[in-house]
């Protein structure tokens, strides 16, 4: 595996709106090594989530390239990008994105079943126990609290032991105390697995827990010096 698990080279994103051309991202360049933690911060509408989606190959840049685990995402077909995501990337979202008709256990088993893991049930069970939900295996998302749903989402993201975890405002739907406990768990799991964590957040206190802070302003990226 190359030293840089993520390499972003000259990425720009331009869209058309009612007033004409809108440049969301401008010539973004950075790299992250295996095991690094980075927070992408900026004002609302600055392009943080757009950049995260481009890192995952879920959105395409207008110009530039992203290398994930040494593979050039936008030289691939969408099916090829999906295969790379399945192999290397886990996701955590503000809105949890659990399958409502599946139990907690079935939600966590899902990514393992997609790659035909024969031990999907036992591995998912162990992961839910690790995040403190061993007594909630058969519960549907609708009967779980927000914090419990996000723990299921963390278990689902980490159960495949991804090289990269992309988290978009993972505490945005939670109260402060619950959010703190979720972030403690996320960073603990990240350390255990040696995952590269890329976190989009508006919370500078949360961002300060990461090794690097990537600030987006007017479409440009900078890396402020630690205070």
FENNORGI-V172177 format. One record per run of one state. SS is the DSSP state (a for helix, b for strand, c for the rest). FROM is the first residue (numbers start at 0). LEN is the number of residues. Records with the same first field share a line. If there is no record, write none. Layout:
BEGIN
SS->FROM-LEN / FROM-LEN
END
This chain:
BEGIN
c->0-3 / 17-2 / 33-3 / 41-6 / 55-7 / 68-2 / 75-2 / 93-9 / 114-5 / 130-9 / 143-2 / 158-5 / 168-7 / 193-2 / 200-3 / 207-4 / 217-2 / 222-5
b->3-14 / 19-14 / 36-5 / 62-6 / 70-2 / 88-5 / 102-1 / 139-1 / 163-5 / 195-5 / 211-6 / 219-3
a->47-8 / 72-3 / 77-11 / 103-11 / 119-11 / 140-3 / 145-13 / 175-18 / 203-4
END
